């Protein structure tokens, strides 16, 4: 892939993850060329890569849309994330140093500060949450695991989940992180795995409740 295509990919992906577009929104290569500042050729190559990642999908009429997911898609995504990230938490519990555990505490403190603003700062919450989970993945010392989890942790479904959280949901997330930190400090892999599992299942049910049981528009649904 050319350098221009790499840059186009980065800019389009950031646009999709920013919340500037909604699931099922239609996009065109001309629109994306304007957003990225690149010509249609590198944009087309970037779009193919984003289709492979299921961030963009094409309808039977070849029109391009921001991906949406059915409940089954969402459940599968969370199930995969749960399997992988529970394994990451288990590995991290055996490897995290005292200093790394302290870093996690600092990140979760920043997350809690974002929540306790007069109006919860969801953007800051998301950034702190991303840093917290990435630190656990890094501590697992498994490049393959990190590569697979990277897409799931940063997927738009995660962003949409946080935006559906109530204040109590946000506070529960911080409490889950506190218990994970306690498990890491105790170097207890089974405890860490169990807490991560319940943390992610809670997130799934929050999202699924907001989405409902419907599959969505058949022309736009993800493959």
Secondary structure, 3 states (H helix, E strand, C coil): CCHHHHHHHHHHHHHHHCCCCCCCCEECHHHHHHHHCCCHHHHHHHHHHHHHCCCEEECCCCCEEECECCHHHHHHHHHHHHHHHHHHHHHHHHHCCHHHHHHHHHHHHHHHHHHCCCCCCHHHHHHHHHHHHHHHHHHCCCHHHHHHHHHHHHCHHHHHHHHCCCHHHHHHHHHHHHHHHHHHHCCCHHHHHHHHHHHHHHHHHHHHHHHCCCCCCCCCECC
